[in-house]
Amino acid sequence: MTSQVDQSEAVDGSDGGEGRAGSAPPSARQGRPVKPTRRLDRVIIRFAGDSGDGMQLTGDRFTSETASFGNDLSTLPNFPAEIRAPAGTLPGVSSFQLHFADHDILTPGDAPNVLVAMNPAALKANLPDVPRGAEIIVNTDEFTKRALAKVGYAADPLADGSLDAFRLHRVPLTTLTLEALKESGLARKDAERAKNMFALGLLSWMYHRPTGGTEAFLRQKFAKKPDIAEANILAFRAGWNFGETTEDFAVSYEIAPASLPSGTYRNISGNLALSYGLIAAAERAGLPLFLGSYPITPASDILHELSKHKNFGVRTFQAEDEIAGIGAALGAAFGGALGVTTTSGPGVALKSETIGLAVSLELPLLVVDIQRGGPSTGLPTKTEQADLLQAMFGRNGEAPVPVVAPATPAECFTAALEAARIALTYRTPVMLLSDGYLANGSEPWRIPAVDELPDLAVDFATEPNHELEDGSRVFWPYKRDARTLARPWAVPGTPGLEHRIGGIEKQDGTGNISYDPANHDFMVRTRQAKIDGIGVPPVTVDDPSGRARVLVLGWGSTYGPITAAVRRVRADGGHVAQAHLRHINPFPANLGAVLHGYERVIVPEMNLGQLALLLRAKYLVDAQSYNQVRGLPFKAAQLADVLQAAIGTLDAEDQR
């Protein structure tokens, strides 16, 4: 969904508390008293239920309408690894959290202001995250003795007073949905499935979300089953009307649109942004895009998305395994395409030999790793940052590979372009490290104009490039560019440019097989020098007061929580500097000076300290790790406490 946002219009966005024109269902607001509206600057909502309750769809639709309204937003989908986990159990709970605001935000929020719990399992699994005073909407129809016992409730929490600290709304969602659809002709089981749309309608009323987009979406999604489409729309409208007529919800809330730079915006997830970035990179390079991949969570959506874009010359190949996927991608790169392979951590391990082959061949190849919890199968649907050392060193021999890491879902687009730039310019495989948090999370993205994108045009070798002593000219496949050390890229079949490829060490220049010790030493050092010489932007430091003694340094998806924590510390009068790495191999040239410019460096990571290990080894700086591997992103409040403690420690040392 896209929306035109003009900066002058996005500042206020107020419409008298009635929502945008056309936002209410046709059956609403007919002679009824209008309930009071309370203006908020932000809110965090979490939908939770069984994995079959449609919580991801509900959250996605609420997010799309919120994006069209012009709010800034950030989302956190969270779902089981099983396709259909046991109903009514704690492991089977699926949730979707959305944080939206009238100002710039960076995270899906630490704790929900509103929890929608579709059953006892959803309530029990999520209640520890809900702060006192928050609103809880529960589907009372599911709070049966059997359902309560299944998750370990000895007594009904809706009746024993344990929820008195919250604003509890008891709503029989299933009963109300069945009542709304009693004339639809659907079987009871099919009608019950629409209860998530009833909940969506209720929340849409509470927060003045537009509704037209959701109704159009449902008609399109169920175009071949119009009775199902209309049933879902009826349930959606019934939820809206229930919010407006029931006395249990006395107030609705309004969050004005955020002030954003002028442009055309859409809501985008990290995997979708990355897919678009790959397509844009191929277009700007004038190359066909080839994806060789094997399905794996959470990277599969990239394969699904790219398969839709044959009109851009995209070819997708779902291989029989990870090794075949990258082999096909590398073959496509040899043939003159922009070769890409997508995977997650376990797949990187399987692809490692072919990545090493790409290093030896010195061909451009993008290896996209959407990191997840490990080791082995680990936590397939949860996020982690624990593949960094694998990306850096997970190959036999000296096989250096550039590493690029996006910081936000929208930044996955530019990260794909940057990875392609490096791969094409320096003739090397590149690792792009995203993760499950970025892949499934979403935020508003300003669609760039084509002329804003970098020129990635490639000059293929077309003629011999080396003169022999007898004056004849031949093609040397490893004769390097003096600036980049990149070798020429010759498309197979070009007359006069026939050359040998393979995994055995090559002779400098000629590319012939060589076992000469001195030549091997030279080639190893040259390949390393090529990576070390890659031009990357300097790391920038955000230190507005200039008085900070503590630097917090992050990489990848920790950007949002770190930045939110830094804002909290500064709002409380603390001084802290922040820097974030998008390029991890090679590091920015000024990184050492930045690190040594502060008395304490803190590195939050969703691993056990992998970046900190690299920093300590390379720069001999006492980088201090703050780590978690819970399958969830950091909470800003926790990070703020860590930073405050570091500042306090330095202040205490001064007083001794």
C-alpha positions as CSV (number, residue, x, y, z in Angstrom):
1,M,0.0,0.0,0.0
2,T,1.4,3.4,-0.9
3,S,0.5,6.9,0.1
4,Q,1.5,10.3,-0.9
5,V,2.8,12.2,2.1
6,D,3.5,16.0,1.9
7,Q,5.4,17.3,4.9
8,S,3.1,20.2,5.5
9,E,0.1,17.9,5.6
10,A,1.7,15.2,7.8
11,V,2.3,17.5,10.8
12,D,-1.3,17.5,12.1
13,G,-3.5,15.1,10.3
14,S,-6.4,15.8,12.8
15,D,-9.9,15.2,11.5
16,G,-11.9,16.0,14.6
17,G,-11.7,12.5,16.1
18,E,-13.8,11.0,13.4
19,G,-11.1,9.2,11.5
20,R,-10.3,9.8,7.8
21,A,-13.1,10.2,5.3
22,G,-14.6,6.9,4.4
23,S,-12.9,5.0,7.3
24,A,-16.1,3.9,9.0
25,P,-18.2,1.0,7.7
26,P,-21.5,1.9,6.1
27,S,-23.4,0.6,9.1
28,A,-21.7,2.8,11.6
29,R,-22.4,6.3,12.9
30,Q,-26.1,6.4,11.9
31,G,-27.8,8.5,14.5
32,R,-25.6,7.3,17.3
33,P,-23.9,9.5,19.9
34,V,-20.2,9.9,19.2
35,K,-17.9,8.7,21.9
36,P,-15.1,10.9,23.1
37,T,-11.8,10.6,21.4
38,R,-8.5,10.8,23.3
39,R,-5.4,11.9,21.4
40,L,-2.2,9.8,21.9
41,D,1.3,10.2,20.5
42,R,1.9,6.5,20.2
43,V,0.5,3.0,21.1
44,I,1.8,-0.6,21.1
45,I,-0.7,-3.3,20.3
46,R,-0.2,-7.1,20.4
47,F,-2.5,-9.6,18.9
48,A,-2.1,-13.1,20.3
49,G,-3.8,-16.4,19.7
50,D,-3.3,-19.9,18.3
51,S,-1.2,-20.2,15.2
52,G,-4.4,-21.0,13.4
53,D,-6.3,-17.9,14.6
54,G,-5.0,-15.6,11.9
55,M,-3.0,-13.3,14.2
56,Q,-0.3,-12.6,11.5
57,L,-3.0,-11.7,9.0
58,T,-4.8,-9.5,11.5
59,G,-1.6,-7.7,12.5
60,D,-0.6,-7.3,8.8
61,R,-3.9,-5.7,7.9
62,F,-3.8,-3.4,10.9
63,T,-0.3,-2.4,9.9
64,S,-1.2,-1.8,6.3
65,E,-4.1,0.6,7.3
66,T,-1.8,2.3,9.8
67,A,0.8,2.9,7.1
68,S,-1.8,4.3,4.7
69,F,-2.9,6.7,7.5
70,G,0.6,8.1,7.6
71,N,1.8,6.9,11.1
72,D,5.4,5.9,11.6
73,L,5.4,2.2,12.7
74,S,7.5,-0.8,13.5
75,T,6.3,-4.4,13.8
76,L,7.3,-7.7,15.4
77,P,5.7,-10.9,14.2
78,N,6.3,-13.8,16.5
79,F,5.1,-17.3,15.6
80,P,5.8,-21.0,16.3
81,A,8.2,-23.1,14.1
82,E,5.5,-25.7,13.6
83,I,3.1,-25.2,10.7
84,R,0.2,-26.0,13.0
85,A,1.3,-26.2,16.6
86,P,-1.0,-27.9,19.1
87,A,-4.1,-25.8,19.6
88,G,-4.5,-24.1,22.9
89,T,-0.9,-24.7,24.2
90,L,1.8,-22.3,25.1
91,P,4.2,-23.5,22.4
92,G,1.4,-22.9,19.8
93,V,0.9,-19.2,20.6
94,S,1.4,-16.8,17.7
95,S,1.6,-13.0,18.2
96,F,2.0,-9.8,16.2
97,Q,3.1,-6.6,17.9
98,L,2.7,-3.2,16.3
99,H,4.1,0.1,17.5
100,F,2.8,3.2,15.7
101,A,3.1,6.9,16.5
102,D,2.8,10.5,15.3
103,H,6.6,10.8,15.5
104,D,9.8,8.9,14.4
105,I,10.0,5.5,16.2
106,L,12.6,2.8,15.9
107,T,11.3,-0.4,17.6
108,P,8.1,-2.4,17.9
109,G,8.1,-1.4,21.6
110,D,9.1,-3.0,24.8
111,A,5.7,-3.7,26.2
112,P,2.1,-3.6,24.7
113,N,-0.4,-1.0,25.8
114,V,-3.1,-3.3,24.5
115,L,-3.1,-7.1,24.4
116,V,-5.7,-9.0,22.4
117,A,-5.8,-12.5,23.8
118,M,-7.8,-15.0,21.8
119,N,-7.5,-17.8,24.4
120,P,-6.0,-18.7,27.8
121,A,-2.7,-19.8,26.3
122,A,-2.3,-16.4,24.5
123,L,-3.0,-14.6,27.8
124,K,-0.6,-16.6,29.9
125,A,2.2,-16.5,27.3
126,N,2.0,-12.7,26.9
127,L,0.8,-11.4,30.3
128,P,4.4,-11.1,31.7
129,D,5.1,-8.5,29.1
130,V,2.0,-6.4,29.8
131,P,2.5,-3.4,32.2
132,R,0.0,-2.6,34.9
133,G,-2.8,-0.3,33.7
134,A,-2.7,-1.6,30.1
135,E,-5.8,-2.8,28.3
136,I,-6.4,-6.5,27.8
137,I,-9.1,-7.7,25.5
138,V,-9.9,-11.4,25.9
139,N,-12.1,-13.8,24.0
140,T,-14.2,-15.1,26.9
141,D,-15.7,-17.9,24.7
142,E,-12.3,-19.7,24.8
143,F,-11.9,-19.6,28.6
144,T,-13.3,-23.0,29.3
145,K,-12.2,-25.4,32.1
146,R,-10.4,-27.6,29.6
147,A,-8.6,-24.7,27.9
148,L,-7.6,-23.3,31.3
149,A,-6.3,-26.6,32.5
150,K,-4.3,-27.2,29.3
151,V,-2.0,-24.2,30.1
152,G,-1.9,-24.7,33.9
153,Y,-4.5,-22.2,35.2
154,A,-5.9,-23.6,38.4
155,A,-8.6,-20.9,38.4
156,D,-10.1,-18.6,35.8
157,P,-7.9,-15.5,35.7
158,L,-10.9,-13.5,34.4
159,A,-12.7,-14.1,37.7
160,D,-10.1,-14.6,40.4
161,G,-8.9,-11.0,40.6
162,S,-5.5,-11.7,39.2
163,L,-6.1,-9.2,36.4
164,D,-7.3,-6.3,38.6
165,A,-4.2,-4.3,37.8
166,F,-5.3,-4.1,34.1
167,R,-8.2,-2.6,32.2
168,L,-9.9,-5.9,31.3
169,H,-12.4,-6.1,28.5
170,R,-14.3,-9.4,28.4
171,V,-15.6,-9.9,24.8
172,P,-17.2,-13.1,23.6
173,L,-15.6,-12.8,20.2
174,T,-16.6,-16.2,18.9
175,T,-20.3,-15.8,19.9
176,L,-20.5,-12.3,18.5
177,T,-18.9,-13.4,15.2
178,L,-21.3,-16.3,14.9
179,E,-24.3,-14.0,15.6
180,A,-23.0,-11.5,12.9
181,L,-22.7,-14.4,10.4
182,K,-25.9,-16.3,11.2
183,E,-27.5,-15.4,7.9
184,S,-24.3,-16.0,5.8
185,G,-25.0,-19.7,5.2
186,L,-21.5,-20.7,6.4
187,A,-21.0,-23.8,8.5
188,R,-20.2,-23.0,12.2
189,K,-16.6,-23.9,11.8
190,D,-16.0,-21.7,8.8
191,A,-17.9,-18.8,10.5
192,E,-15.8,-19.1,13.7
193,R,-12.6,-18.5,11.6
194,A,-13.7,-14.9,11.0
195,K,-13.4,-14.0,14.7
196,N,-10.0,-12.5,14.0
197,M,-11.7,-10.0,11.6
198,F,-14.2,-9.1,14.3
199,A,-11.2,-8.3,16.6
200,L,-9.6,-6.3,13.8
201,G,-12.7,-4.3,13.3
202,L,-12.9,-3.6,17.0
203,L,-9.3,-2.4,17.2
204,S,-9.8,-0.4,13.9
205,W,-12.6,1.5,15.7
206,M,-10.6,2.0,18.8
207,Y,-7.7,3.6,16.9
208,H,-9.6,5.2,14.0
209,R,-7.9,3.1,11.4
210,P,-9.1,3.3,7.7
211,T,-11.2,0.3,6.7
212,G,-11.6,0.5,2.9
213,G,-8.2,-1.1,2.3
214,T,-9.0,-4.1,4.5
215,E,-12.4,-4.7,2.8
216,A,-10.7,-4.5,-0.7
217,F,-8.0,-6.9,0.5
218,L,-10.5,-9.5,1.7
219,R,-12.5,-9.3,-1.6
220,Q,-9.2,-9.9,-3.5
221,K,-7.9,-12.6,-1.2
222,F,-11.1,-14.6,-1.4
223,A,-12.0,-13.6,-5.0
224,K,-12.7,-17.3,-5.8
225,K,-14.8,-17.7,-2.6
226,P,-17.0,-14.6,-2.5
227,D,-19.1,-16.0,0.3
228,I,-16.0,-16.3,2.5
229,A,-15.0,-12.8,1.5
230,E,-18.3,-11.3,2.5
231,A,-18.4,-13.2,5.7
232,N,-15.1,-11.8,6.8
233,I,-16.2,-8.3,5.8
234,L,-19.4,-8.7,7.8
235,A,-17.4,-9.9,10.9
236,F,-15.0,-6.9,10.4
237,R,-17.9,-4.4,10.3
238,A,-19.5,-6.1,13.3
239,G,-16.4,-5.6,15.3
240,W,-16.3,-1.9,14.4
241,N,-20.0,-1.5,15.3
242,F,-19.5,-3.4,18.6
243,G,-16.8,-0.9,19.6
244,E,-19.0,2.0,18.8
245,T,-22.1,0.7,20.6
246,T,-20.9,-1.2,23.6
247,E,-20.5,0.6,26.9
248,D,-17.4,-1.4,27.7
249,F,-15.3,0.8,25.4
250,A,-16.1,4.3,26.4
251,V,-13.3,6.1,24.6
252,S,-11.6,5.7,21.2
253,Y,-8.1,6.9,20.5
254,E,-6.4,8.9,17.8
255,I,-2.7,9.0,16.8
256,A,-2.1,11.7,14.2
257,P,0.1,11.0,11.1
258,A,3.8,11.4,11.6
259,S,5.8,14.2,10.0
260,L,7.8,12.5,7.2
261,P,9.8,13.9,4.4
262,S,7.8,14.4,1.2
263,G,7.5,11.4,-1.1
264,T,5.6,8.2,-1.9
265,Y,5.6,5.8,1.0
266,R,4.6,2.2,1.5
267,N,4.8,-0.3,4.4
268,I,7.5,-2.8,3.7
269,S,9.1,-5.8,5.4
270,G,12.8,-6.5,5.4
271,N,12.5,-9.5,3.1
272,L,10.3,-7.6,0.6
273,A,12.7,-4.6,0.7
274,L,15.6,-6.9,0.1
275,S,13.8,-8.5,-2.9
276,Y,13.2,-5.1,-4.4
277,G,16.8,-4.1,-3.8
278,L,18.0,-7.2,-5.7
279,I,15.8,-6.4,-8.6
280,A,16.9,-2.7,-8.6
281,A,20.5,-3.7,-8.4
282,A,20.2,-6.0,-11.5
283,E,18.3,-3.3,-13.4
284,R,21.0,-0.6,-12.5
285,A,23.7,-3.1,-13.5
286,G,22.0,-4.0,-16.8
287,L,22.2,-7.7,-15.9
288,P,19.7,-10.5,-15.6
289,L,19.0,-11.5,-12.0
290,F,19.3,-15.2,-11.1
291,L,18.3,-16.6,-7.7
292,G,19.4,-20.2,-6.9
293,S,17.8,-21.1,-3.6
294,Y,16.4,-23.8,-1.4
295,P,13.5,-22.9,0.9
296,I,14.4,-22.2,4.5
297,T,12.8,-20.1,7.2
298,P,13.0,-17.1,7.4
299,A,14.5,-16.6,4.0
300,S,11.9,-18.3,1.8
301,D,9.8,-15.1,1.3
302,I,12.6,-13.7,-0.9
303,L,12.3,-16.7,-3.2
304,H,8.5,-16.4,-3.2
305,E,8.7,-12.6,-4.0
306,L,11.4,-12.8,-6.7
307,S,9.5,-15.6,-8.5
308,K,6.7,-13.0,-9.2
309,H,9.0,-10.7,-11.2
310,K,9.8,-12.4,-14.5
311,N,8.9,-9.2,-16.2
312,F,12.2,-7.7,-14.9
313,G,14.2,-10.6,-16.3
314,V,14.4,-12.4,-12.9
315,R,14.9,-16.1,-13.0
316,T,14.3,-18.2,-9.8
317,F,15.5,-21.7,-9.4
318,Q,14.3,-23.8,-6.4
319,A,17.0,-26.4,-6.1
320,E,16.9,-29.8,-4.5
321,D,19.2,-28.6,-1.7
322,E,21.4,-25.7,-0.5
323,I,24.5,-26.9,-2.3
324,A,22.7,-27.1,-5.6
325,G,21.2,-23.6,-5.1
326,I,24.5,-21.8,-4.7
327,G,26.1,-23.9,-7.4
328,A,23.5,-22.8,-9.9
329,A,23.9,-19.1,-8.7
330,L,27.6,-19.3,-9.1
331,G,27.2,-20.8,-12.6
332,A,24.9,-18.0,-13.5
333,A,27.5,-15.5,-12.3
334,F,30.1,-17.2,-14.5
335,G,27.6,-16.8,-17.4
336,G,27.2,-13.0,-16.8
337,A,24.2,-12.7,-14.5
338,L,23.9,-11.1,-11.1
339,G,23.9,-14.4,-9.2
340,V,22.2,-14.6,-5.8
341,T,21.5,-17.3,-3.3
342,T,19.4,-16.9,-0.1
343,T,19.4,-19.0,3.0
344,S,19.7,-19.0,6.8
345,G,22.5,-20.2,9.1
346,P,22.3,-23.9,8.5
347,G,22.3,-23.3,4.8
348,V,25.4,-21.1,5.0
349,A,27.2,-24.1,6.5
350,L,26.2,-26.2,3.5
351,K,27.1,-23.5,1.0
352,S,30.6,-22.8,2.5
353,E,32.6,-24.9,0.0
354,T,31.0,-23.2,-3.0
355,I,31.5,-19.7,-1.4
356,G,35.2,-20.6,-1.2
357,L,35.0,-21.6,-4.8
358,A,33.5,-18.2,-5.6
359,V,36.4,-16.6,-3.7
360,S,38.9,-18.5,-5.8
361,L,37.1,-17.9,-9.1
362,E,36.7,-14.2,-8.1
363,L,33.2,-13.9,-9.5
364,P,30.4,-11.6,-8.2
365,L,27.9,-13.5,-6.0
366,L,25.5,-12.4,-3.4
367,V,25.0,-14.7,-0.4
368,V,22.0,-13.5,1.6
369,D,21.8,-15.0,5.1
370,I,18.6,-14.2,7.1
371,Q,19.9,-15.2,10.5
372,R,17.9,-17.2,13.0
373,G,18.4,-18.9,16.3
374,G,20.8,-21.9,16.3
375,P,22.7,-24.1,16.5
376,S,21.5,-26.7,14.1
377,T,17.7,-26.3,13.5
378,G,17.6,-24.2,16.7
379,L,14.8,-21.7,16.7
380,P,13.7,-21.4,13.0
381,T,11.2,-18.6,13.5
382,K,13.1,-16.6,16.1
383,T,15.8,-14.0,15.5
384,E,19.5,-14.0,16.3
385,Q,22.8,-12.4,15.2
386,A,25.0,-15.5,15.7
387,D,26.3,-16.1,12.1
388,L,28.8,-13.2,12.1
389,L,31.9,-15.3,12.7
390,Q,30.6,-17.9,10.2
391,A,30.2,-15.2,7.6
392,M,33.8,-14.0,8.4
393,F,35.6,-17.2,8.7
394,G,33.4,-20.2,7.9
395,R,35.4,-21.5,5.0
396,N,38.5,-23.6,4.5
397,G,41.7,-21.7,3.8
398,E,42.1,-18.0,3.6
399,A,38.9,-17.0,1.9
400,P,38.0,-13.4,2.8
401,V,34.4,-12.3,2.0
402,P,33.0,-8.8,2.4
403,V,30.1,-8.6,5.0
404,V,27.2,-6.0,4.8
405,A,24.5,-5.8,7.4
406,P,21.3,-3.7,7.2
407,A,20.0,-1.9,10.3
408,T,16.3,-1.7,9.6
409,P,13.7,-3.4,7.4
410,A,13.7,-0.6,4.9
411,E,17.5,-0.5,4.8
412,C,17.5,-4.0,3.5
413,F,16.8,-2.4,0.1
414,T,19.9,-0.2,0.1
415,A,21.9,-3.0,1.7
416,A,21.1,-5.2,-1.4
417,L,22.3,-2.4,-3.7
418,E,25.5,-1.9,-1.7
419,A,26.2,-5.7,-1.6
420,A,25.7,-5.8,-5.4
421,R,28.0,-2.7,-5.8
422,I,30.8,-4.4,-3.9
423,A,30.4,-7.8,-5.7
424,L,30.3,-6.3,-9.2
425,T,33.1,-3.8,-8.6
426,Y,35.5,-6.1,-6.9
427,R,34.5,-9.4,-8.4
428,T,33.9,-11.2,-5.1
429,P,31.1,-13.0,-3.3
430,V,29.5,-10.8,-0.6
431,M,27.7,-11.9,2.5
432,L,24.6,-9.9,3.4
433,L,23.5,-10.5,7.0
434,S,19.9,-9.8,7.8
435,D,17.9,-11.6,10.5
436,G,14.4,-12.8,11.3
437,Y,13.6,-9.5,13.2
438,L,14.3,-7.4,10.1
439,A,13.0,-10.0,7.6
440,N,9.5,-10.2,9.1
441,G,9.3,-6.7,10.7
442,S,8.1,-3.8,8.8
443,E,8.1,0.0,8.7
444,P,7.3,2.9,6.3
445,W,9.6,3.2,3.3
446,R,10.0,6.1,1.0
447,I,10.1,4.7,-2.5
448,P,13.2,6.2,-4.1
449,A,13.3,7.7,-7.6
450,V,15.3,5.7,-10.1
451,D,17.9,8.5,-10.5
452,E,18.6,8.3,-6.8
453,L,19.9,4.7,-7.2
454,P,23.6,4.1,-7.8
455,D,24.9,3.3,-11.3
456,L,26.1,-0.3,-11.2
457,A,26.9,-0.8,-14.9
458,V,29.4,-3.5,-15.6
459,D,32.1,-3.5,-18.3
460,F,32.6,-7.1,-19.5
461,A,35.9,-8.0,-21.1
462,T,35.5,-8.0,-24.9
463,E,39.0,-8.4,-26.2
464,P,42.5,-9.7,-25.3
465,N,44.1,-7.7,-22.5
466,H,47.8,-8.8,-22.4
467,E,50.6,-8.5,-24.9
468,L,53.2,-11.3,-25.1
469,E,56.9,-10.9,-25.8
470,D,56.3,-11.8,-29.5
471,G,53.7,-9.0,-29.8
472,S,50.7,-11.2,-29.9
473,R,47.7,-10.4,-27.6
474,V,46.0,-12.9,-25.4
475,F,43.4,-12.9,-22.7
476,W,44.6,-13.2,-19.1
477,P,41.6,-13.8,-16.8
478,Y,43.5,-12.8,-13.7
479,K,45.1,-9.6,-14.9
480,R,43.9,-7.1,-12.3
481,D,42.5,-3.6,-12.3
482,A,45.2,-1.5,-10.6
483,R,42.7,0.3,-8.4
484,T,40.3,-2.4,-7.3
485,L,42.5,-5.5,-7.9
486,A,39.4,-7.0,-9.6
487,R,40.0,-9.4,-12.4
488,P,38.1,-9.0,-15.8
489,W,34.7,-10.6,-16.2
490,A,34.5,-12.4,-19.5
491,V,31.2,-14.0,-20.6
492,P,31.7,-17.6,-21.8
493,G,31.6,-17.9,-25.5
494,T,33.2,-14.5,-26.2
495,P,35.6,-15.2,-29.1
496,G,39.3,-15.1,-28.1
497,L,38.5,-14.9,-24.3
498,E,38.4,-18.6,-23.6
499,H,39.8,-19.3,-20.1
500,R,39.9,-22.0,-17.5
501,I,38.1,-21.9,-14.2
502,G,38.1,-24.3,-11.2
503,G,39.0,-24.6,-7.5
504,I,42.7,-25.4,-7.9
505,E,45.0,-22.4,-7.3
506,K,45.6,-20.2,-10.3
507,Q,48.7,-18.7,-11.6
508,D,48.8,-14.9,-11.3
509,G,47.6,-13.4,-14.5
510,T,47.2,-16.4,-16.8
511,G,44.8,-18.4,-14.5
512,N,46.7,-21.6,-15.3
513,I,46.8,-24.3,-12.6
514,S,49.7,-23.5,-10.3
515,Y,51.3,-25.4,-7.3
516,D,54.1,-22.9,-6.9
517,P,54.5,-21.9,-3.2
518,A,55.4,-18.3,-4.0
519,N,52.5,-17.9,-6.4
520,H,50.1,-19.3,-3.8
521,D,51.4,-16.9,-1.2
522,F,51.0,-14.0,-3.6
523,M,47.4,-15.0,-4.7
524,V,46.3,-15.4,-1.1
525,R,47.7,-12.0,-0.1
526,T,46.2,-10.4,-3.2
527,R,42.7,-11.7,-2.6
528,Q,43.0,-10.4,1.0
529,A,44.3,-7.0,-0.2
530,K,41.3,-6.8,-2.6
531,I,38.9,-7.1,0.3
532,D,40.9,-4.8,2.5
533,G,40.8,-2.2,-0.2
534,I,37.1,-2.1,-0.7
535,G,35.8,1.5,-0.4
536,V,33.2,1.8,2.4
537,P,31.9,4.9,4.0
538,P,33.4,6.0,7.3
539,V,31.5,5.2,10.5
540,T,29.6,8.2,11.8
541,V,29.3,9.0,15.5
542,D,26.2,10.5,17.0
543,D,27.5,12.5,20.0
544,P,25.5,15.7,20.1
545,S,26.9,17.1,23.4
546,G,30.5,16.2,22.7
547,R,30.7,15.2,26.3
548,A,30.1,11.5,26.1
549,R,32.6,9.1,27.6
550,V,30.7,6.0,26.7
551,L,30.2,4.8,23.1
552,V,27.6,2.2,22.3
553,L,28.4,0.4,19.0
554,G,26.0,-1.9,17.2
555,W,25.5,-3.8,14.0
556,G,22.5,-5.0,12.1
557,S,19.1,-5.1,13.7
558,T,20.2,-3.9,17.1
559,Y,20.0,-0.3,15.6
560,G,16.4,0.3,16.6
561,P,16.7,-0.8,20.3
562,I,20.1,0.9,20.7
563,T,18.9,4.2,19.3
564,A,15.7,4.1,21.4
565,A,17.9,3.4,24.5
566,V,20.2,6.2,23.7
567,R,17.3,8.6,23.4
568,R,16.1,7.6,26.8
569,V,19.5,8.1,28.4
570,R,19.8,11.6,26.8
571,A,16.3,12.5,27.8
572,D,17.3,11.8,31.4
573,G,20.4,14.1,31.1
574,G,23.0,11.4,30.4
575,H,25.7,11.8,27.8
576,V,26.3,8.8,25.5
577,A,27.6,8.4,22.0
578,Q,26.3,6.0,19.4
579,A,27.7,4.5,16.2
580,H,26.4,1.7,14.0
581,L,28.2,-0.6,11.6
582,R,26.8,-1.4,8.2
583,H,30.1,-2.8,6.9
584,I,31.8,-5.4,9.0
585,N,34.4,-6.7,6.5
586,P,36.2,-4.5,5.8
587,F,35.6,-2.3,8.8
588,P,35.4,1.5,8.0
589,A,38.9,3.0,7.9
590,N,38.2,5.4,10.8
591,L,36.7,2.8,13.2
592,G,39.9,2.4,15.3
593,A,40.2,6.1,15.9
594,V,36.5,6.2,16.9
595,L,36.8,3.3,19.4
596,H,39.9,4.8,21.0
597,G,38.2,8.1,21.4
598,Y,35.9,6.9,24.2
599,E,36.7,5.6,27.7
600,R,34.2,2.7,27.5
601,V,32.8,0.9,24.4
602,I,29.7,-1.2,24.9
603,V,28.6,-3.6,22.1
604,P,25.1,-5.1,22.4
605,E,24.6,-8.2,20.2
606,M,22.1,-11.0,19.9
607,N,24.9,-13.5,20.3
608,L,27.6,-14.1,22.9
609,G,29.9,-11.3,21.7
610,Q,31.1,-12.0,18.2
611,L,31.6,-8.4,17.0
612,A,33.2,-7.5,20.3
613,L,35.7,-10.4,19.7
614,L,36.6,-9.0,16.3
615,L,37.0,-5.4,17.7
616,R,39.1,-6.5,20.6
617,A,41.4,-8.6,18.3
618,K,41.8,-5.9,15.6
619,Y,41.9,-2.7,17.6
620,L,43.1,-3.9,21.0
621,V,40.2,-2.0,22.6
622,D,38.4,-3.2,25.7
623,A,35.0,-3.6,24.0
624,Q,32.4,-4.8,26.6
625,S,29.7,-7.1,25.4
626,Y,26.1,-6.9,26.4
627,N,24.4,-10.0,25.0
628,Q,21.2,-11.9,24.8
629,V,20.2,-15.0,22.8
630,R,16.5,-15.3,23.6
631,G,15.2,-15.3,20.0
632,L,13.8,-11.8,20.6
633,P,15.1,-8.3,20.0
634,F,16.5,-6.2,22.8
635,K,14.2,-4.0,24.9
636,A,15.2,-0.4,24.9
637,A,14.6,0.0,28.6
638,Q,17.1,-2.8,29.3
639,L,19.7,-1.2,27.1
640,A,19.1,2.2,28.7
641,D,19.8,0.7,32.1
642,V,23.1,-0.8,30.9
643,L,24.2,2.5,29.4
644,Q,23.2,4.4,32.5
645,A,25.2,1.9,34.6
646,A,28.3,2.4,32.5
647,I,28.0,6.2,32.8
648,G,27.5,5.8,36.5
649,T,30.6,3.6,36.9
650,L,32.8,6.1,35.2
651,D,31.5,8.9,37.3
652,A,32.0,6.8,40.5
653,E,35.6,6.1,39.4
654,D,36.2,9.9,39.1
655,Q,35.1,10.4,42.6
656,R,37.5,7.9,44.2
